[in-house]
Structure formats: C-alpha cells, structure tokens
Amino acid sequence: MPDLTRIPSDLEASLSGEGFRRRRRLVVPLLTTDPKGFPRVALLTMGEVRANSPSQLAVAVRAGSRTAFNLVRRGTVTL
C-alpha cells in the first residue's frame, strides 16, 4: 500500500528546485472536496505549487476562493 502522507520522490523533484524553475508552462490539476463531498478541481501552474519536503506541499490560491476554503477545511488535496 502506498504511503499517501508523503509526496512520491519523482513528483517532489518536479515540484521543487530545478524542476520547479524549468516547468512554468505546465498545469497541475489540484483536487479538493467541498462540504457535500463533491470533488472540486483547480488548475494551477507550476509556479503556484511547490514541494517544500516529502510531506509538505505549498500552494498559492486566491484567498476567499472555493479552493482556499476547501484546503483550510480539509487540509488535504490530490494532485
């Protein structure tokens, strides 16, 4: 069973350091769930998603957006 609390090493490398600087034109789907359990998708650029460590992901989304609300409420996402 995969460890779902850690970012896979190849994805972490793509979202941090040199991979982060080279891939600015890619779009990453970020999935959250709303209070009723429905999935919500936000399309983020590589400049808006950053792997700080194998277990920590930082995202930049607009304050007051559904994505921000769902992130604060659940604290989990799917990339």
C-alpha positions in Angstrom: 0.0 0.0 0.0 1.5 3.4 -1.0 2.2 6.0 1.7 -0.4 8.7 0.9 1.1 11.1 3.5 4.3 11.6 1.5 4.9 13.1 -1.9 6.5 10.5 -4.3 10.2 11.3 -4.8 9.9 11.9 -8.6 6.9 14.3 -8.1 8.8 16.1 -5.3 11.8 16.6 -7.6 9.5 18.0 -10.3 7.8 20.5 -7.9 11.0 21.7 -6.2 14.4 23.1 -7.1 15.5 23.0 -10.7 12.3 21.1 -11.9 10.3 23.9 -10.4 12.2 26.6 -12.3 12.1 24.8 -15.7 8.4 23.8 -15.9 6.5 27.0 -15.7 4.1 26.3 -18.6 2.7 23.1 -17.2 -0.7 23.0 -15.5 -1.3 20.8 -12.4 -4.9 19.7 -11.5 -5.4 20.1 -7.8 -8.5 18.3 -6.4 -10.3 19.2 -3.2 -13.7 18.2 -1.9 -16.5 20.6 -0.9 -18.5 20.3 2.3 -21.1 18.0 0.5 -18.3 15.7 -0.7 -18.2 16.7 -4.3 -14.8 17.0 -6.0 -13.6 20.4 -7.0 -10.8 20.9 -9.5 -8.4 23.9 -9.6 -5.8 24.1 -12.4 -2.6 25.5 -11.0 0.6 26.4 -12.8 4.0 25.0 -11.6 4.6 28.5 -10.1 1.6 28.0 -7.8 2.6 24.6 -6.4 5.8 23.9 -4.5 7.1 20.8 -2.7 8.8 22.0 0.4 9.6 18.5 1.7 8.4 14.9 1.1 5.5 15.5 3.4 4.7 19.2 2.8 3.2 20.9 -0.3 2.7 24.6 -0.6 0.0 26.0 -3.0 -0.8 29.6 -3.8 -4.5 30.1 -4.4 -6.8 33.2 -4.2 -8.0 34.0 -0.7 -11.7 33.6 -0.5 -11.9 31.0 -3.3 -13.6 27.7 -3.0 -10.2 26.0 -3.3 -8.8 28.0 -0.4 -11.9 27.3 1.7 -11.7 23.5 0.9 -7.9 23.5 1.7 -8.4 25.1 5.1 -11.4 22.9 5.9 -9.9 19.6 4.9 -6.1 20.2 4.8 -5.7 17.5 2.1 -5.6 17.6 -1.7 -5.0 15.3 -4.6 -2.6 16.2 -7.4 
